[in-house]
Amino acid sequence: PCFGVRLLASARGSLRPLHYATEERLLVQALGRSRCVVIPPRHTFNGLYPYPVHHPYDKNSMVDLEDVDDRMWPLFKENVRGSVCYLKPGEALFVPRYHFLHVESLEEENASLSFSFGSGARARSPEQAGVIVSRSLEERLVSTEQIKERDVKFWLGVIRDGEELEWCNLDTVPGYRRVVMAQMVRDAIEEAGEDDSDDEGDGDGDGDGDGDEKDDSDQPEEGVCLGRGRWRSFLERMLDRRLESTPWLTPRDPLLLKDTPKLLEDTRTEWERKYPEFFRKKLQREGWNVPDAVSTVPIPGVNI
């Protein structure tokens, strides 16, 4: 079922940076043209470097598709591949859940409708498993295990290296819970891989195990990170250049809701409050770029 519709309006050059959604989407172009880049989720930890779940930019990639920094995101150009399409009025693009989408507006005026759908009874695809498991682990460590957001990477690193016994005291309840948490993380990664193996079958869809062998030589390695004994390699990719503070996200960023607004003192006089044109002239004399007032009342000889 459709459970959401958004109207997206933009001007030429506007961007909706690389992002994904947890629901399926249908993007319908109503006005103008758009360039859309779609990248499958198997590249999530193979070059797209998504923001952490609890970051203000959750579901967005840290990679700037318009100006990729090879030193900061070394796996992107080496591994990531996607599809490009151009939408004209009346055309639509279906974007499966967890697929990354980058949209650029190409006309002076652009408008589109974005429909959100539930996946219904459709099973997840194996390439979606990595991002689903990572989101689940990040959310659980904070909400259930009561780990602070800034410490999520540290504890996942401890679990990756198998060092939880060095950091936890089993004689205490919190220490015991941390060890249980570590095993929970490993089990979640291994079980997700087993589920995907069952869903894939033999590749020919008849479930008899005699299907033709699939050629995975051109597939990214994201799929091999889930399954029995693969929790270490999955956590390695999941933590690579992620779950860290972002120094460019300054205290003045509007997305930080705890930011204190900057207030300017009202220096208007009583006459300037009563007659705004006096204040307008004052600002112009002080060098401010203030446009002249335009009357909306028809005045003969002035504006008609």
Secondary structure as UniProt FT lines:
FT   STRAND          2..10
FT   TURN            12..13
FT   STRAND          15..19
FT   STRAND          24..31
FT   STRAND          34..39
FT   HELIX           41..43
FT   HELIX           44..48
FT   TURN            53..54
FT   TURN            56..59
FT   STRAND          60..61
FT   TURN            65..66
FT   TURN            70..72
FT   HELIX           75..79
FT   STRAND          83..87
FT   TURN            89..90
FT   STRAND          92..95
FT   TURN            97..98
FT   STRAND          100..105
FT   STRAND          110..117
FT   TURN            120..121
FT   HELIX           126..128
FT   HELIX           129..143
FT   HELIX           149..151
FT   HELIX           152..160
FT   TURN            161..162
FT   HELIX           164..167
FT   TURN            170..171
FT   HELIX           173..200
FT   TURN            201..202
FT   TURN            217..218
FT   HELIX           221..225
FT   TURN            228..229
FT   HELIX           231..239
FT   TURN            240..241
FT   TURN            247..248
FT   TURN            251..252
FT   TURN            254..255
FT   TURN            257..258
FT   HELIX           270..274
FT   HELIX           276..285
FT   TURN            286..287
FT   TURN            300..303
//
